[in-house]
Amino acid sequence: MAITVTGRKMPVTDALRQYAEEKIGNSMKVMDINPLDAEVVLSVEKNPANPLPATCEVTLWTKGHVIHVEENEEDMYAAIDVAAAKVVRQLRKYKTRVIDHRMRASEKAPAAEGGAGEPDFDALMEELSADDAILRVKEIDFEPLTEEEALVKIDLLDHDFFVYTDRDSGNVNVLYRRTNGGYGLLKPKE
């Protein structure tokens, strides 16, 4: 288990680094999932009109999955606390939906090897700023997934949308979270 703490356009003090490593590390130890690596990025927005300027982003990499959490609060310590609590919830969701589901599937069909298949997907989507300037570009692999696997991925990443290649048709689909609840799926016409 490795935890990396960095600051985005801000220095990270030793006390802040130690606090983040302790809180996020304790959250990761609770679920006991191996291998698990984490990156914590801390930033403070300089806009005085923003009531929640402190941001704590946590990205966890585990066997074939990426879990992303981002929280904003009034001060950095509070942002780290809220992000650590959310990390525990996301890891619990990962453990119950992915790991336990795989264990049940392997118990039902021990002779079928590779049937469930674990897609190796390690990417985060492009982030756009409020003024539409591209701040970060990420290259991603479009691994073939089913709709159910894409639903698990969008929950683990905690994003509003998720782009993937449909395993059956080979088309690129977009799964998105609807504002009134539920999910929507965009796919090309045949």
C-alpha positions as CSV (number, residue, x, y, z in Angstrom):
1,M,0.0,0.0,0.0
2,A,1.6,3.3,-1.2
3,I,0.1,6.7,-0.6
4,T,1.5,9.8,-2.5
5,V,0.4,13.2,-1.3
6,T,1.0,16.2,-3.6
7,G,-0.2,19.8,-3.8
8,R,-1.6,21.5,-6.9
9,K,-0.2,25.1,-7.0
10,M,0.4,25.0,-3.2
11,P,3.0,23.7,-0.9
12,V,2.1,20.7,1.3
13,T,3.4,21.0,4.8
14,D,4.7,18.0,6.7
15,A,1.8,18.2,9.1
16,L,-0.7,18.2,6.3
17,R,1.1,15.4,4.5
18,Q,1.2,13.3,7.6
19,Y,-2.5,14.0,8.4
20,A,-3.6,13.0,4.8
21,E,-1.5,9.8,4.9
22,E,-2.9,8.8,8.2
23,K,-6.6,9.5,7.4
24,I,-6.5,8.0,3.9
25,G,-4.3,5.1,5.0
26,N,-6.7,4.3,7.8
27,S,-9.6,4.3,5.3
28,M,-7.7,1.9,3.1
29,K,-6.8,-0.4,5.9
30,V,-10.4,-0.8,7.0
31,M,-11.4,-2.7,3.8
32,D,-8.1,-4.7,3.6
33,I,-8.0,-4.9,-0.3
34,N,-4.7,-5.7,-1.9
35,P,-3.0,-4.4,-4.0
36,L,-4.0,-0.8,-3.4
37,D,-2.2,2.4,-4.2
38,A,-3.4,5.9,-3.6
39,E,-2.6,9.4,-4.8
40,V,-3.9,12.4,-2.8
41,V,-3.9,15.8,-4.5
42,L,-4.6,18.9,-2.4
43,S,-5.4,22.3,-3.8
44,V,-6.9,25.6,-2.6
45,E,-8.8,27.9,-4.9
46,K,-7.8,31.5,-4.5
47,N,-11.3,32.9,-5.3
48,P,-12.7,34.7,-2.2
49,A,-16.3,34.2,-3.5
50,N,-15.9,30.4,-3.2
51,P,-17.3,29.2,0.1
52,L,-15.5,25.8,-0.2
53,P,-12.0,26.6,-1.5
54,A,-10.1,23.6,-0.1
55,T,-10.1,20.5,-2.4
56,C,-8.9,17.0,-1.7
57,E,-8.8,14.5,-4.6
58,V,-8.1,10.9,-3.9
59,T,-7.5,8.3,-6.6
60,L,-7.1,4.7,-5.7
61,W,-5.7,2.0,-8.0
62,T,-6.5,-1.6,-7.3
63,K,-6.5,-4.7,-9.4
64,G,-8.1,-3.5,-12.6
65,H,-10.2,-0.7,-11.1
66,V,-9.8,3.0,-10.4
67,I,-11.7,4.7,-7.6
68,H,-11.8,8.5,-7.6
69,V,-13.1,10.8,-4.8
70,E,-13.1,14.6,-4.8
71,E,-14.3,16.7,-1.9
72,N,-14.4,20.5,-1.3
73,E,-14.6,22.0,2.2
74,E,-13.8,25.2,4.1
75,D,-10.4,24.1,5.2
76,M,-8.0,21.4,4.1
77,Y,-8.3,19.2,7.2
78,A,-12.1,19.0,6.8
79,A,-11.7,18.2,3.1
80,I,-9.4,15.3,3.9
81,D,-11.8,14.0,6.6
82,V,-14.8,14.0,4.3
83,A,-12.7,12.5,1.4
84,A,-11.5,9.7,3.8
85,A,-15.1,8.9,4.8
86,K,-16.1,8.8,1.1
87,V,-13.1,6.5,0.3
88,V,-14.4,4.0,2.9
89,R,-17.9,4.0,1.2
90,Q,-16.4,3.6,-2.3
91,L,-14.1,0.8,-1.2
92,R,-17.1,-1.0,0.5
93,K,-19.0,-0.6,-2.7
94,Y,-16.1,-2.0,-4.7
95,K,-15.7,-4.9,-2.3
96,T,-19.4,-5.8,-2.4
97,R,-20.1,-5.3,-6.1
98,V,-16.8,-6.4,-7.7
99,I,-14.9,-8.7,-5.4
100,D,-17.8,-10.5,-3.7
101,H,-19.6,-10.8,-7.0
102,R,-16.6,-12.5,-8.5
103,M,-16.2,-14.8,-5.6
104,R,-19.9,-15.9,-5.9
105,A,-19.4,-16.3,-9.7
106,S,-16.3,-18.5,-9.2
107,E,-18.1,-20.6,-6.6
108,K,-21.0,-21.3,-9.1
109,A,-18.8,-22.1,-12.0
110,P,-15.3,-23.3,-10.8
111,A,-14.6,-25.1,-14.1
112,A,-15.2,-22.0,-16.3
113,E,-11.9,-20.1,-16.3
114,G,-11.8,-16.5,-17.6
115,G,-15.6,-16.4,-18.1
116,A,-16.2,-13.4,-15.8
117,G,-13.0,-11.8,-17.0
118,E,-11.5,-8.8,-15.2
119,P,-11.2,-5.8,-17.5
120,D,-8.0,-3.9,-17.0
121,F,-9.1,-0.2,-17.1
122,D,-7.1,2.5,-15.5
123,A,-8.2,5.9,-16.7
124,L,-9.9,9.1,-15.7
125,M,-11.9,11.2,-18.1
126,E,-11.0,14.7,-19.4
127,E,-11.8,17.5,-17.0
128,L,-13.1,20.8,-18.4
129,S,-13.0,24.1,-16.5
130,A,-15.8,26.6,-16.2
131,D,-14.4,28.7,-19.1
132,D,-14.1,25.7,-21.4
133,A,-10.3,25.7,-21.5
134,I,-8.8,22.2,-21.6
135,L,-6.8,21.9,-18.4
136,R,-5.8,18.2,-18.6
137,V,-5.8,15.6,-21.3
138,K,-5.8,11.9,-20.4
139,E,-5.4,9.0,-22.8
140,I,-7.6,6.1,-22.0
141,D,-8.0,2.5,-23.2
142,F,-11.4,1.5,-24.3
143,E,-11.6,-1.9,-22.8
144,P,-14.7,-4.0,-23.9
145,L,-17.3,-3.9,-21.1
146,T,-20.9,-5.0,-20.6
147,E,-23.5,-2.4,-19.4
148,E,-23.4,-3.9,-15.9
149,E,-19.6,-3.6,-15.7
150,A,-19.8,0.0,-16.9
151,L,-22.4,0.8,-14.2
152,V,-19.9,-0.5,-11.6
153,K,-17.1,1.6,-13.1
154,I,-19.1,4.8,-13.1
155,D,-20.0,4.3,-9.4
156,L,-16.4,3.5,-8.4
157,L,-15.0,6.6,-10.3
158,D,-17.9,8.8,-9.0
159,H,-18.1,10.6,-12.3
160,D,-21.2,11.9,-14.1
161,F,-20.4,10.0,-17.3
162,F,-18.3,7.0,-18.4
163,V,-17.2,6.2,-22.0
164,Y,-16.6,2.5,-22.8
165,T,-16.6,0.0,-25.7
166,D,-19.6,-2.3,-25.7
167,R,-18.4,-5.9,-25.5
168,D,-21.2,-7.3,-27.7
169,S,-21.4,-4.7,-30.5
170,G,-17.9,-3.2,-30.4
171,N,-19.4,0.4,-30.5
172,V,-18.3,3.2,-28.2
173,N,-21.1,4.0,-25.7
174,V,-21.5,6.8,-23.1
175,L,-23.1,6.0,-19.8
176,Y,-24.2,9.1,-17.8
177,R,-25.8,9.9,-14.5
178,R,-29.2,11.6,-14.9
179,T,-30.0,14.6,-12.7
180,N,-33.4,13.2,-11.6
181,G,-31.8,9.9,-10.7
182,G,-30.9,6.8,-12.6
183,Y,-28.6,6.4,-15.6
184,G,-28.8,7.1,-19.3
185,L,-27.0,5.3,-22.2
186,L,-25.9,6.9,-25.4
187,K,-25.0,4.6,-28.3
188,P,-24.7,5.0,-32.0
189,K,-27.5,4.1,-34.4
190,E,-27.1,0.8,-36.2
